[in-house]
Amino acid sequence: MMDDDDQTIRNGAVAIKGENIIAVGEKEDIENRYISSEIINAEGFLVMPGLINCHTHAPMTYFRGLADDLELTDWLNNYIFPDEARFVNGEFSYLGSLLACAEMIKSGTTTFCDMYIFEDDVAMAAKSAGVRCLIGEALFDSPSPNLKTPQQGLKYTEMLIEKWANDRLVNIVIEPHALYTCSRNLLRDLRRLADRYGVPVATHYLETKSEKETLAAKYGKSPTSFLKDIGYLSDQFIALHCVYMEEEDIQIFADHGCKVVHNPESNMKLASGIAPVPEMMSAGITVGLGTDGCASNNNLDMFQEMDTAAKLHKVANLDPTVMDARTVVRMATHEGAKALGMGDIVGSLQVGMKADIIVIDMNKPHLTPLYNEYSHIVYAVNGADVDTVLINGRVVMRNRTLLTIHEDEIVATVEETAIRIRKQFGKN
């Protein structure tokens, strides 16, 4: 399972040649039509498209659990930003991203969209791990540990675009951090750069009530109207969070084909609020699903994110039919791919698509009996049930063993740096 029509095939098979899926159908038919040098026996298992994490900060695995139970502004300004200034460099981003890739592969994620610092190192980590990614440097008016001026940010981003052009796994997105950390001039320069190279733009957007109020006062109009007026909104614009979208905002986004990424667990943990996802989807907006970073979640398990997304909106709307399991699975696969501009290559099991596939072990007490696959994926499966993962036709995990990452080594290396972070955190 599944294609554009959410078709489920029992006793099915997938044929792969190189990077691509070349056939999907009944097992007997596929076996009669194709001869393979390698066969993965998935009898009694569930085979589905790899999950797509549409928004995270991979190197922040280093900050998992560092400063919990805080409001967003306090969390960012008094903990995250200062610790980033102390500790983040290229090696930090590379190692933290390798750890994130290990966690994502082991929980069934095959594609992730990342925003952080030293993103060239994030790209190299993802490439080494064999994980598909859409990455972009977080850009600010103020200095970051990597870039001191907005002009350096523009040059660095252009370098990323040119360096990783036509790569089989690494794709680039332009990522102004947020409207409250980027000036009008920087936003416009980044939009021009995106238009010149034909790449998407993604930014944190309307994550908190105070953010919306501050921006409205700053611009003298709604933030969405501001973005519309400066020509920012298009089908290449990805808005992250969108907790405080009102009816007018939703309609403007729908009219311009903008994409949205929902991050329910992070929004809940930081008490930011509940995004009006059912309303956005009803308006025709493509909505993907993301975990956000490990400092505000605190994991990268997209199965857990699906479960939370479904239940959060049911209780918020007092309606058990809202965000049904099939809809949420699509958010984590097909719709997520569309949100990232990758809907023509990943997100479903169809001929011509890239072979990004996960195999789930269903022979477990908590997955028995099975009546509805979509229900199980959202409400019963967890990341630890993923047995085998293929990305771009390559097996990157088999029988829960990572094949592209030395798991024990990366865990030990990250822990060494974490000792220094703990000491500094204790002083503060």
C-alpha positions in Angstrom: 0.0 0.0 0.0 -0.6 2.8 -1.1 -1.0 4.9 -4.3 -2.9 8.0 -5.2 -6.2 6.2 -4.7 -5.1 4.7 -1.3 -5.3 1.3 -2.8 -4.4 -1.6 -0.5 -3.0 -4.8 -2.0 -3.1 -7.9 0.2 -0.4 -10.5 -0.5 1.2 -7.9 -2.8 4.8 -7.2 -4.1 6.9 -4.3 -5.3 9.5 -4.6 -8.0 12.4 -2.2 -8.0 15.1 -1.5 -10.6 17.9 0.8 -9.5 16.3 3.8 -7.8 12.8 3.3 -9.0 9.6 1.3 -8.6 8.9 -0.6 -11.8 5.9 -2.6 -10.8 3.3 -2.9 -8.0 0.7 -5.7 -7.8 -0.2 -9.1 -6.6 2.8 -11.2 -5.4 2.2 -14.0 -7.8 1.9 -11.7 -10.8 5.1 -9.8 -9.9 7.0 -13.0 -9.3 6.0 -14.4 -12.7 7.0 -11.2 -14.5 10.3 -10.4 -12.9 13.5 -12.1 -11.8 15.5 -10.5 -9.1 19.0 -11.0 -7.6 17.6 -9.9 -4.2 14.3 -10.6 -2.7 13.1 -9.2 0.7 10.6 -11.6 2.2 7.9 -9.4 3.7 5.2 -12.0 4.3 3.2 -11.0 7.4 4.6 -7.5 7.2 3.1 -4.3 6.0 4.9 -2.5 3.1 4.2 1.2 2.7 5.8 4.5 1.4 8.5 5.9 3.7 7.3 8.6 6.0 8.1 12.3 5.3 9.0 14.6 8.1 8.2 18.0 6.7 9.9 20.1 9.4 12.6 19.5 11.8 16.0 20.8 13.1 18.2 17.6 12.8 21.3 18.8 14.7 19.1 19.7 17.7 19.2 16.0 18.7 22.0 17.4 20.9 19.5 19.5 22.8 17.0 16.8 23.5 15.5 17.4 26.9 17.8 20.3 27.6 15.3 23.0 28.5 11.8 21.5 28.8 8.4 23.0 30.0 9.1 26.5 28.9 7.2 29.1 26.8 8.5 29.5 23.3 10.1 33.0 23.7 11.7 32.1 27.0 12.9 28.7 25.6 14.5 30.3 22.5 16.0 33.5 23.9 17.2 32.2 27.3 18.3 28.7 26.4 18.4 27.6 22.8 19.9 30.7 21.1 22.6 31.1 23.9 23.6 27.4 23.8 23.7 27.4 20.0 26.1 30.4 20.2 28.3 28.3 22.6 28.3 24.9 21.0 27.1 24.8 17.4 29.7 24.5 14.6 30.0 22.4 11.5 31.0 19.2 13.3 28.1 19.7 15.8 25.6 19.9 12.9 27.1 16.9 11.1 27.2 14.6 14.1 23.8 15.7 15.4 22.3 15.1 12.0 23.8 11.7 11.7 22.2 10.8 15.1 18.9 12.3 13.7 19.2 10.2 10.6 19.7 7.1 12.6 16.6 7.9 14.6 14.6 8.7 11.6 15.5 5.6 9.6 14.8 3.4 12.6 11.3 4.9 12.9 10.5 4.8 9.2 11.3 8.3 7.9 12.9 8.4 4.5 12.7 12.1 3.7 13.1 15.1 6.0 13.0 18.9 5.6 15.5 20.6 7.7 16.2 24.2 8.9 19.2 24.8 11.1 22.8 26.2 11.1 25.7 24.8 9.1 23.2 23.1 6.7 25.9 22.0 4.3 27.1 19.7 7.1 23.5 18.5 7.6 23.4 17.7 3.9 26.6 15.8 4.0 25.3 13.8 7.0 22.1 12.9 5.2 24.0 12.0 2.1 26.3 9.7 4.1 23.3 8.1 5.8 21.5 7.7 2.5 18.5 9.7 3.6 16.5 12.0 1.3 16.3 15.6 2.5 15.3 19.1 1.6 17.6 21.4 3.6 18.1 25.1 4.1 20.2 27.4 6.3 18.2 29.3 8.9 18.6 32.9 7.9 18.4 35.9 10.2 19.1 39.7 10.3 21.3 39.1 13.4 24.5 37.0 13.4 24.3 33.2 13.7 27.1 30.8 14.7 27.7 30.3 11.0 26.9 33.6 9.3 27.5 37.1 10.5 25.4 39.2 8.1 22.4 38.7 5.9 24.6 39.1 2.8 26.7 36.2 4.0 23.4 34.2 4.4 22.5 34.9 0.8 25.9 33.8 -0.5 25.9 30.7 1.6 22.4 29.8 0.5 23.3 30.3 -3.2 26.4 28.1 -2.6 24.1 25.3 -1.2 21.8 25.6 -4.3 24.7 25.3 -6.7 26.7 22.7 -4.8 23.8 20.3 -4.4 22.1 20.9 -7.8 20.9 17.6 -9.3 21.9 15.5 -6.3 20.0 12.3 -6.0 19.1 12.8 -2.3 19.9 16.4 -1.3 17.5 19.2 -2.3 17.6 22.8 -1.2 15.0 25.2 0.2 15.5 28.8 1.2 14.6 29.3 4.8 14.2 32.7 6.5 13.9 31.8 10.1 10.7 33.8 10.7 9.1 37.2 10.0 10.1 38.4 13.4 13.8 37.6 12.9 14.0 38.8 9.2 13.7 42.3 7.8 11.5 43.2 4.8 14.7 43.6 2.7 16.1 40.2 3.6 12.7 38.6 2.9 12.6 40.2 -0.5 16.2 39.3 -1.4 15.5 35.7 -0.5 12.4 35.6 -2.6 14.4 36.9 -5.6 17.0 34.2 -5.0 14.3 31.5 -4.8 12.7 32.8 -8.0 16.0 32.8 -9.8 16.8 29.2 -9.0 13.2 27.9 -8.9 13.5 26.5 -5.3 10.9 26.7 -2.5 10.9 29.1 0.5 9.9 27.9 4.0 9.6 29.8 7.2 8.2 29.5 10.7 4.9 31.3 10.6 2.2 32.4 13.1 3.4 29.9 15.7 2.2 31.9 18.7 -0.5 34.4 19.5 2.1 37.0 20.6 4.0 36.5 17.3 0.8 37.4 15.3 0.0 40.4 17.4 3.6 41.7 17.2 3.8 41.3 13.4 0.3 42.9 12.9 1.5 45.9 14.9 4.8 46.1 13.0 3.2 45.9 9.5 -0.1 47.7 10.2 -1.9 44.8 8.6 -2.1 41.0 9.0 1.1 39.2 8.4 -0.5 37.2 5.6 -1.6 40.4 3.9 1.9 41.7 4.2 3.4 38.6 2.6 0.8 38.8 -0.2 1.6 42.5 -0.8 5.4 41.8 -1.2 4.7 39.0 -3.6 5.8 36.2 -1.2 2.9 33.8 -1.6 2.9 31.1 -4.2 2.8 27.3 -4.6 6.5 27.4 -3.7 5.9 28.9 -0.2 5.9 26.5 2.8 4.6 27.9 6.1 5.6 26.0 9.2 3.2 25.7 12.2 0.4 28.2 11.2 -1.2 27.9 14.6 -2.9 31.3 14.4 -4.4 31.2 10.9 -7.8 32.9 10.7 -10.4 32.4 7.9 -9.0 35.2 5.8 -5.4 33.9 6.1 -6.6 30.4 5.1 -8.4 31.7 2.0 -5.4 33.7 0.9 -3.1 30.7 1.3 -5.6 28.6 -0.6 -5.8 31.1 -3.4 -2.1 31.2 -3.9 -1.4 27.5 -3.5 0.7 27.8 -0.4 1.7 24.7 1.6 1.5 24.2 5.3 3.4 21.9 7.8 1.6 20.9 11.0 3.7 20.2 14.1 1.2 19.1 16.7 3.5 17.7 19.4 5.9 20.7 19.4 2.9 23.1 19.5 1.4 21.2 22.4 4.6 21.0 24.4 5.3 24.7 24.0 1.7 25.5 24.6 1.6 27.5 21.4 -1.9 26.4 20.5 -3.8 24.2 18.0 -3.5 24.9 14.3 -6.8 24.9 12.4 -5.7 22.0 10.2 -9.2 20.6 9.3 -10.2 24.1 8.1 -7.1 24.5 6.1 -7.5 21.1 4.4 -11.2 21.9 3.7 -10.1 25.0 1.9 -7.8 22.9 -0.3 -4.5 23.7 1.3 -1.9 20.9 1.1 -0.8 20.1 4.7 2.1 17.9 5.6 3.2 16.7 9.0 6.5 17.3 10.9 8.0 16.6 14.3 9.9 19.9 14.7 13.3 19.5 16.5 14.2 17.2 19.3 14.5 20.1 21.7 10.7 20.8 21.4 9.2 17.4 20.8 11.5 15.4 22.0 11.7 12.7 19.3 11.6 12.2 15.5 9.0 9.4 15.5 6.5 10.2 12.8 4.2 7.4 13.9 3.8 9.1 17.2 3.2 12.4 15.4 0.4 10.8 13.4 -1.3 9.5 16.5 -1.1 12.9 18.2 -2.3 14.8 15.1 -5.4 12.6 14.8 -6.3 12.7 18.5 -5.6 16.4 19.1 -8.0 17.6 16.5 -10.7 15.2 17.5 -10.7 16.5 21.1 -10.3 20.1 19.9 -13.3 19.8 17.7 -15.2 17.4 19.9 -15.7 15.3 16.8 -14.3 11.8 16.5 -14.7 11.8 12.7 -12.2 14.7 12.2 -8.7 13.8 11.0 -9.5 10.2 10.3 -6.6 7.7 10.1 -6.5 7.6 6.3 -6.2 11.4 6.1 -3.4 11.5 8.7 -1.4 8.7 6.9 -1.6 10.7 3.7 -0.3 13.8 5.6 2.8 11.8 6.6 3.3 10.4 3.0 1.6 11.6 -0.1 0.5 15.1 1.1 3.8 15.6 2.9 5.6 14.9 -0.4 3.4 17.4 -2.2 4.0 20.0 0.5 7.8 19.8 -0.1 7.4 19.8 -3.9 8.4 16.1 -4.2 5.0 14.7 -4.9 6.1 13.4 -8.3 9.0 11.3 -6.9 8.1 10.1 -3.4 5.1 9.6 -1.0 3.4 6.7 -2.7 4.1 3.2 -4.1 3.6 3.7 -7.8 5.5 2.8 -11.0 8.1 5.5 -11.7 8.4 6.7 -8.2 11.6 6.5 -6.2 11.8 3.3 -4.1 11.5 4.9 -0.7 9.8 2.1 1.2 9.4 0.9 4.7 8.5 -2.6 5.9 6.7 -2.9 9.3 6.7 -6.1 11.4 3.0 -6.8 12.1 3.7 -10.0 14.0 3.5 -8.4 17.4 0.9 -8.5 20.3 0.1 -4.8 20.1 -0.6 -5.1 16.3 -2.8 -8.2 16.6 -5.5 -8.6 15.2 -5.4 -6.5 12.1 -8.7 -5.2 10.7 -7.7 -1.9 9.1 -4.2 -1.0 8.0 -4.7 2.8 8.2 -6.1 2.5 11.8 -3.1 0.4 12.9 -0.5 2.8 11.3 -1.9 5.8 13.1 -3.1 4.4 16.4 -1.1 1.2 17.1 2.2 1.1 15.2 5.3 2.8 16.6 8.7 3.6 15.2 10.3 0.5 16.8 8.0 -1.7 14.6 9.8 -0.7 11.4 12.0 -3.7 10.3 13.5 -2.7 7.0 13.9 0.6 5.1 14.8 1.3 1.5 15.7 4.8 0.3 16.3 5.5 -3.4 16.2 1.7 -4.0 19.0 1.1 -1.4 18.5 -0.9 1.7 19.6 1.4 4.6 18.2 -0.8 7.4 17.5 -4.5 7.5 16.1 -6.4 10.5 16.4 -3.3 12.6 20.1 -3.0 11.8 21.4 0.2 10.3 23.6 -0.4 7.2 24.8 3.2 6.5 25.5 4.5 10.0 27.7 3.1 12.8 25.0 3.5 15.4 27.0 2.8 18.5 29.9 5.1 17.4 27.6 8.0 16.7 25.8 7.7 20.0 29.0 7.6 21.9 30.4 10.6 20.0 27.4 12.7 20.6 27.4 11.8 24.3 30.9 13.1 24.6 29.8 16.6 23.5 26.7 16.4 25.6 28.9 16.1 28.7 30.2 19.6 28.0 26.7 20.9 27.3 25.5 19.5 30.6 28.3 21.2 32.5 27.6 24.6 30.9 23.9 24.1 31.4 24.5 23.4 35.1 26.4 26.6 35.5 23.4 28.6 34.2 
